[in-house]
């Protein structure tokens, strides 16, 4: 009997437990993450044929912000639609910090990344269009803000929750609602 191989996780529960609950991720870790994201965005904008890794890095950032907005300790719902538009997380000082899609472009960034992936499947360079580029930039800025104001433990928890959420989505890929597409490059 063969066992289904589990995807490699970036952080474990041990990482989460040992991460600081009162200080942001170390400066070199934040700098590394933000540099990778900026380099990936630059590659998608300027490289003749952007690589899959650039797409993955940006998609990871978009997925992480989505987790922060949707899965916090105290979700904030839109009064008209009832959809979660922000969440509160505990900041480094223990006080609630609202993490929101400040530009309102998170869904647009998700769509832009899907379109870029579809371009790659069609044999074209994996590019973002103008509105997609604007949306991705806004999401990266929101992620940077969260990275700087939330404790390391929260960010590790966010990474773990995002990985779990993505695994669950892929686990039910055959049962997704009409119009919902999942992409992995």
N, C-alpha and C positions, 0 to 999 in steps of 0.2 A: 504494500500500500504506500503510495506516495503522499507526502504531506505538502499542502499548499505553502509555498514560501512566503513568509511575512516580509513586507518591505522594511528596509532599515530605517530606524527612527534616529532622529538627530539628538534628542534629549530623552533621558530616562527619568523615572520618578526620583531616583537618587540625585540627579542633577537638580531637579526642582527643589527637593528638600534642603540641599546644601546651598542653593542660591540665596542671596540676601533678600530679606523681605523689607528692608528699610533703605536700600541704596539701589540706584539704577545699575544695569549691567556695567561691567568695567569699561572704561573709556576705549580701550583697544578693541574690545568686542563690538561695541557700538560703531566705532569707526570702520572696522572690518565689514560689518553688515552694510552700512551706508555706502561704503566705497564699492562693494560688489554690486549694489543696486544701481549706483550712478554709472559704473562701468558697463553694466548690462544695458541700461537705457541708452547710453552713448553708442554701444555696439548696434543696438536695434535701429538707431537713427542713422548711423554713418557707415557701418561695415557693408561691403558689397553683398555678402551673404551672411547675415547674422546667424549665430549658432544656436542650437537647442538650449544650451546652458544659459544663455542670456534670457531666453524666453522663460525658462524655469525659475531663475532668480527673481525676475519681475513678478511672475505668477505667484511665487511664494509670498512676496511682500503684499500683493493684493489679497491673497487668501488669509494672511496673518491679520491684516487690518479688518477684513470681513469678520474674522473670529472676534477681534477686540470689540467691534461695533455690535455684533449680534449676541455674544455669549458672556457678557459681563455679569457681575453679581446683582446688578439692579438695572434691567433693561428699561429704556425710555421709549415709549410707543408714540407714534404719530396719532394725534387725536382724530384725524379724519380717516386714515387708512387702517390704523391699528397695527401697522408694521413697526418693527423695532428700528429705530433710527440712531440710537446711541446706547451705550451701556456705561454704568459706573463701575470702576475698579478702585481698589485701595491704592493710593499714591504712596510715595516713599515715606511721607509723614503720617500715614495711616488714615488720612482723610480721603473721602471719595473724590475721584477724578473722572470726569465725563470724557469718554472717548467716542468721538462722533465722526461721521463722514461729513466734515465741515463744508466741503465744496458741493456735496450732493452728487459726486461723480463716481462713487464706488461701483455702482452697477454698470456705468459706462466703461470703466476701466476693465471690468470683468469681460464685457462684450468685446472691447478692443483687443484684449489678449486672445480671445477665442477667434476673432477675425484674423489676427496675425498668424495664429496656428493653422487656420484653414488655408491661408496663402501658402504656407510651407507645404501643406499636403497637396496643393495644386502645382507645386514645383516653382513657385515664385519666392522671392526673398521675404523673410518673415518681418514685415514692417508694420508700424502703427500709422494710421491715418492721422490727420491734424487733430480732430476732436479726441481721438484715442490717445494721442500723445499728451494732450492737455489733461485728460482724465487720469492717466497713469502718473503724470507728474504730481497732480493734486493728491492722489492716494499715497505716493511715496512721501510727500511732505507730511501728511497726517500720520503715517507710520513713524516717521522720524520724531515727530512731536511725542507720540506715545512711548517710543523707545527711550526718550530722554526724561520722561516724567514718571514712568512706572517702575516699580522695583524689579530687580533681576528675576526674582521668583515668579512674579506675574508674567514676565515675558517668556520665561521657560514654560510656564503653565500654558500660555497662549500657543507656543510652538507645539506642545504636546496635544492640546485640544484641536489645533488645526490639522495635525497629522491624523488624529482619530476621526475627525469630521470627513477628511478626504478619503480615508480608508472606507468609512461607512458609505460614502457616495459611490465609490467604485464597487462596493459590495452589492449595491442594489442597482447597478447600471442597467440591468434588463428590465427594471420596474420603475423607471423614471417617468414623470408626467410628460405628456406630449409637449413638444417645444423646448424641453430641457435637454441640453447637450453637455457632455462631459468630455474634456480633452486632456490628453497627456501626450507630451512630446518627448 
